[in-house]
Amino acid sequence: MSQADKMKQGQFTNPETPGYVGFANLPNQVHRKSVKKGFEFTLMVVGESGLGKSTLINSLFLTDLYPERVIPGAAEKIERTVQIEASTVEIEERGVKLRLTVVDTPGYGDAINSQDCFSTIISYIDDQFERYLHDESGLNRRHIVDNRVHCCFYFISPLGHGLKPLDVQFMKAIHNKVNVVPVIAKADTLTLRERERLKRRILDEIDEHGIKIYHLPDAESDEDEDFKEQTRILKASIPFAVVGSNQQIEAKGKKVRGRLYPWGVVEVENPEHNDFLKLRTMLITHMQDLQEVTQDLHYENFRSERLKRGGRLSSHGYILPLSPAYVLVCQLASLHLPHLKRHSSDKNIHLSSKAIPGKGSGFTLFYCLAICPMMAVWSWFVKSHEWSVGGTVFVFIWGR
């Protein structure tokens, strides 16, 4: 019987070798699903004004994220506070879609007194964690948008002799909340010897102050030698000394992105001139690891801190605050039902439904007309959908 005849009869044949089941094709299924869904990534850039943050981001992703930006004057910067500007762009390359969100922080370090200038940035990072936690505890968890900050490029001025006090304070304040990647801006103002000296000085100060920056994971033993060598070079290049430019300049008979000086041309994508290609390679090849560290380390730390501070735990393990209205309803129920068992543990309030009076009692009418609607509104408001007081007792009464 031929292959076509077998297919017509509804029989399936194994085209592979005997003993082949087919689950080796599972990675292809995951790949197709991931490509169809697309990817999300949030990058934050922090640094003083004039260090070329916007230019570098545009150079990294070959796009213009700030087409209508107005640069404030010196007089405006004196009274300016730190702002948060999030720009989202959809990038598609060879059928793969990336939803990139770049969070800029204009005004950082511009004021005369910059002691508390990064509180707005920390609040933004925590708010994204809080928002993600709230979305996870909702009823519809299928289409959750991940706006958590996965990586922070911190720009360091090349004009100093290492880290400034503000640099140390800021990185120590956020290193447990986000993956910090130090970047030396405008590296074309330094000679090669000065660049290496500044890198060593910055790494020494980072170790001295106990700052935790993002460390690239070690290459697996089964990886090829080229990838292992690439990982070794990337680790040795931290902090990355970069140059950004969106201008096309002709050099050696071809168009390149770079900066033209009287003594020559600095090519942005030339690894001998700066670490721009290394920074982009690190970001692209380790984008998944940056997201996993954010999920497994920083987000879990935030979630555990919320657990320690208290709150009402849902059945899924997520935290919901104890609202005064929620406590009031529970107190009313306890007051009007003296025989109702009340259990309290770990700030969770559960009222037993075993000791409810009969259907004809006066409490049934009070409970149905007062307590249950209040609990329904509260349960809908917090999206907990846990009818610990309202739903359980209501169903019990009407089921009797």
Residue pairs with C-beta under 8 A, 6 or more apart in sequence:
3 13
6 13
7 13
14 20
16 22
35 95
35 96
35 97
38 96
38 97
38 98
38 99
39 96
39 97
39 98
39 99
39 287
40 98
40 99
40 101
40 145
40 146
41 98
41 99
41 100
41 101
41 150
41 151
41 287
41 290
41 291
42 100
42 101
42 102
42 103
42 128
42 146
42 147
42 148
42 149
42 150
42 151
43 57
43 100
43 101
43 102
43 103
43 149
43 150
43 151
43 152
43 153
43 283
44 102
44 103
44 104
44 105
44 121
44 125
44 149
44 151
44 152
44 153
44 178
45 53
45 54
45 56
45 57
45 102
45 103
45 104
45 105
45 152
45 153
45 155
46 105
46 108
46 118
46 121
46 152
46 153
46 154
46 155
46 170
47 53
47 105
47 108
47 109
47 153
47 154
47 155
47 156
47 157
47 183
47 185
48 108
48 109
48 110
48 155
48 157
49 77
49 106
49 107
49 108
49 109
49 110
51 155
51 157
51 185
51 186
52 155
52 185
52 186
52 243
52 244
53 104
53 153
53 155
53 185
54 65
54 66
54 69
54 104
55 244
55 245
55 246
56 153
56 183
56 185
56 242
56 244
56 276
57 65
57 102
58 64
58 65
58 66
58 244
58 246
59 244
59 245
59 246
59 257
59 268
59 276
60 279
60 280
60 283
61 89
61 91
61 100
63 89
63 91
64 246
65 87
65 89
65 102
66 87
66 104
72 80
77 107
77 110
77 111
78 110
78 111
78 112
80 106
80 107
80 110
80 111
81 107
81 111
81 117
81 120
82 105
82 106
82 107
82 108
82 117
82 118
82 120
82 121
83 105
83 106
83 107
83 120
84 103
84 104
84 105
84 120
84 121
84 124
85 103
85 104
85 105
85 106
86 101
86 102
86 103
86 104
86 147
87 101
87 102
87 104
88 99
88 100
88 101
88 102
89 99
89 100
89 102
90 97
90 98
90 99
90 100
91 97
91 98
91 100
92 98
101 147
103 124
103 149
105 120
105 121
107 117
108 114
108 117
108 118
108 121
109 117
109 166
111 117
114 166
117 166
118 169
118 170
118 173
118 174
121 170
121 174
122 173
122 174
122 177
124 149
125 149
125 174
125 177
125 178
126 177
126 302
128 147
128 148
128 149
129 148
129 177
129 298
129 299
129 302
129 303
131 147
132 144
132 146
132 147
132 148
132 299
133 302
133 303
133 306
133 318
133 319
134 383
135 141
135 144
135 145
136 144
136 316
136 318
137 314
137 316
137 318
137 319
137 320
137 383
137 384
138 383
139 383
139 385
148 294
148 298
148 299
149 177
149 178
149 294
150 178
150 179
150 287
150 290
150 291
150 294
151 178
151 179
151 181
151 214
151 283
151 290
152 174
152 178
152 179
152 180
152 181
153 181
153 183
154 167
154 170
154 171
154 180
154 181
154 182
154 183
155 183
155 184
155 185
156 163
156 167
156 182
156 183
156 184
156 185
156 202
156 239
157 164
157 185
158 184
158 185
158 186
158 187
158 189
158 190
158 198
158 241
159 189
161 198
161 201
162 198
162 201
162 202
162 205
163 202
163 205
163 206
163 209
168 205
168 209
168 211
171 180
171 182
171 206
171 211
171 213
172 209
172 210
172 211
174 180
175 211
175 212
175 213
176 212
176 298
176 301
177 298
177 301
177 302
178 294
178 298
179 214
179 290
179 293
179 294
179 298
180 211
180 212
180 213
180 214
181 213
181 214
181 238
181 239
181 240
181 279
181 282
182 202
182 206
182 213
182 238
182 239
182 240
183 239
183 240
183 241
183 242
183 279
184 190
184 195
184 198
184 199
184 202
184 239
184 240
184 241
184 242
185 242
186 243
187 195
187 241
187 242
187 243
187 274
187 275
188 243
188 259
188 261
188 266
188 273
188 274
190 198
190 241
195 241
198 241
199 238
199 239
199 241
202 239
203 238
203 239
206 213
213 238
214 290
214 293
215 235
216 231
216 234
216 235
216 282
216 286
216 289
217 286
217 289
218 231
219 227
219 228
219 231
230 281
230 285
233 278
234 278
234 281
234 282
237 275
237 278
240 275
240 276
240 278
240 279
240 282
241 274
241 275
242 274
242 275
242 276
242 279
243 258
243 259
243 266
243 268
243 273
243 274
243 276
244 268
244 276
245 257
245 258
245 259
245 266
245 268
246 257
247 257
247 258
247 259
247 260
248 255
248 256
248 257
249 255
249 256
249 257
249 258
249 259
249 260
249 265
250 256
251 258
251 265
251 267
256 265
256 267
256 268
256 269
256 270
257 267
257 268
257 269
258 265
258 266
258 267
258 268
258 270
258 273
259 265
259 266
259 268
266 273
266 274
267 273
268 274
268 276
269 276
269 277
270 277
271 277
271 278
283 290
303 319
306 319
307 313
307 319
310 322
310 347
311 319
311 320
311 321
311 322
311 347
312 319
312 320
312 321
312 322
312 326
312 347
312 348
312 349
312 384
313 319
313 320
313 346
313 348
314 320
314 384
314 386
315 386
320 382
320 384
321 382
322 347
323 378
323 382
325 374
325 378
326 349
326 378
327 349
329 371
329 374
329 375
329 378
329 389
330 349
330 351
330 389
332 370
332 371
333 340
333 351
333 367
333 371
333 389
334 340
334 342
334 351
336 363
336 366
336 367
336 371
337 351
337 355
337 356
337 357
337 363
337 367
339 355
339 357
340 351
340 352
340 355
340 356
341 351
341 352
341 354
341 355
342 349
342 351
342 352
343 349
343 350
343 351
343 352
344 350
349 388
349 389
350 388
350 389
351 388
351 389
351 393
353 392
353 393
353 396
356 363
356 393
356 396
356 397
357 363
357 364
358 364
358 400
359 397
359 400
364 397
367 393
367 394
367 397
368 394
368 397
371 389
371 390
371 393
372 390
372 393
372 394
374 390
375 387
375 389
375 390
375 391
376 387
376 390
376 391
378 390
379 385
379 386
379 387
379 390
379 391
387 394
387 395
